[in-house]
Amino acid sequence: MPHLKSAKKRMRQNEKRRDHNRDVKKALRKQLKTVLEVAGEKTLVVETLKKEVTAAVKKLDKAAARGVIHKNMAARKKSQIARLVNAKTKPAAAAPAK
């Protein structure tokens, strides 16, 4: 336990920030899971998928801007989501033959 007044305050601040960061990360994981669930449904509704993707991208950008997650992680997750959406929305017949 800290003895100095400033160290006590720093500990309180760190605890508050840790709790906030945990909440943000939990909401982010929940949103990404929702995107995967919507994309995995048998009856795919494109409008619903795009709405969930928009919300996920917004949360990723916000978390990266505030330093909760690394900016490269946010970029990687957005890229993964974009690839998933493109694969789900494109027709299956468009696959190139080698």
C-alpha positions as CSV (number, residue, x, y, z in Angstrom):
1,M,0.0,0.0,0.0
2,P,1.2,3.5,-0.8
3,H,2.2,5.9,2.0
4,L,2.5,9.1,0.2
5,K,-0.6,11.2,-0.6
6,S,0.3,11.4,-4.3
7,A,0.9,7.7,-4.5
8,K,-2.5,7.0,-3.0
9,K,-4.2,9.3,-5.5
10,R,-2.3,7.6,-8.3
11,M,-3.5,4.2,-7.1
12,R,-7.1,5.4,-7.1
13,Q,-6.7,6.8,-10.6
14,N,-5.2,3.6,-11.9
15,E,-8.0,1.5,-10.4
16,K,-10.6,3.7,-12.0
17,R,-8.9,3.6,-15.4
18,R,-8.5,-0.2,-15.2
19,D,-12.2,-0.7,-14.5
20,H,-13.1,1.7,-17.4
21,N,-10.7,-0.1,-19.8
22,R,-12.1,-3.5,-18.8
23,D,-15.7,-2.3,-19.5
24,V,-14.7,-0.9,-22.9
25,K,-12.9,-4.1,-23.8
26,K,-15.8,-6.2,-22.7
27,A,-18.3,-4.2,-24.8
28,L,-15.9,-4.4,-27.7
29,R,-15.6,-8.2,-27.5
30,K,-19.4,-8.4,-27.1
31,Q,-19.9,-6.4,-30.3
32,L,-17.4,-8.4,-32.3
33,K,-19.2,-11.6,-31.1
34,T,-22.5,-10.2,-32.3
35,V,-21.0,-9.4,-35.7
36,L,-19.8,-13.0,-36.0
37,E,-23.2,-14.4,-34.9
38,V,-25.1,-12.3,-37.4
39,A,-22.7,-13.3,-40.1
40,G,-23.1,-17.0,-39.2
41,E,-26.9,-17.0,-39.4
42,K,-28.5,-19.2,-42.0
43,T,-30.8,-16.4,-43.2
44,L,-28.3,-13.6,-43.6
45,V,-29.9,-10.1,-43.4
46,V,-27.4,-7.8,-45.1
47,E,-28.8,-4.6,-43.5
48,T,-28.5,-6.1,-40.0
49,L,-24.9,-7.2,-40.7
50,K,-23.9,-3.8,-41.9
51,K,-25.5,-2.1,-38.9
52,E,-23.6,-4.4,-36.5
53,V,-20.3,-3.9,-38.5
54,T,-20.7,-0.1,-38.3
55,A,-21.2,-0.3,-34.6
56,A,-18.1,-2.6,-34.2
57,V,-15.9,-0.4,-36.3
58,K,-17.0,2.7,-34.3
59,K,-16.2,0.9,-31.0
60,L,-12.8,-0.2,-32.3
61,D,-11.8,3.3,-33.5
62,K,-12.9,4.8,-30.2
63,A,-11.0,2.3,-28.1
64,A,-7.9,2.8,-30.2
65,A,-8.1,6.5,-30.1
66,R,-8.3,6.5,-26.3
67,G,-5.5,4.0,-25.9
68,V,-7.6,1.1,-24.5
69,I,-6.3,-1.1,-27.4
70,H,-3.4,-0.7,-29.8
71,K,-4.2,1.0,-33.1
72,N,-2.8,-1.9,-35.0
73,M,-5.1,-4.3,-33.2
74,A,-8.0,-2.1,-34.2
75,A,-6.9,-2.0,-37.8
76,R,-6.4,-5.8,-37.8
77,K,-9.9,-6.4,-36.4
78,K,-11.5,-4.0,-38.9
79,S,-9.7,-5.8,-41.7
80,Q,-10.9,-9.1,-40.5
81,I,-14.5,-7.8,-40.3
82,A,-14.3,-6.3,-43.8
83,R,-13.1,-9.6,-45.2
84,L,-15.9,-11.5,-43.5
85,V,-18.5,-9.0,-44.8
86,N,-17.1,-9.2,-48.3
87,A,-17.2,-13.0,-48.3
88,K,-20.7,-13.1,-46.9
89,T,-22.2,-10.5,-49.3
90,K,-20.6,-11.6,-52.5
91,P,-22.3,-14.3,-54.5
92,A,-20.6,-17.8,-54.2
93,A,-20.3,-18.1,-58.0
94,A,-17.8,-15.3,-58.2
95,A,-15.0,-17.6,-57.0
96,P,-12.1,-17.6,-59.5
97,A,-11.2,-21.0,-61.1
98,K,-7.6,-22.0,-61.2
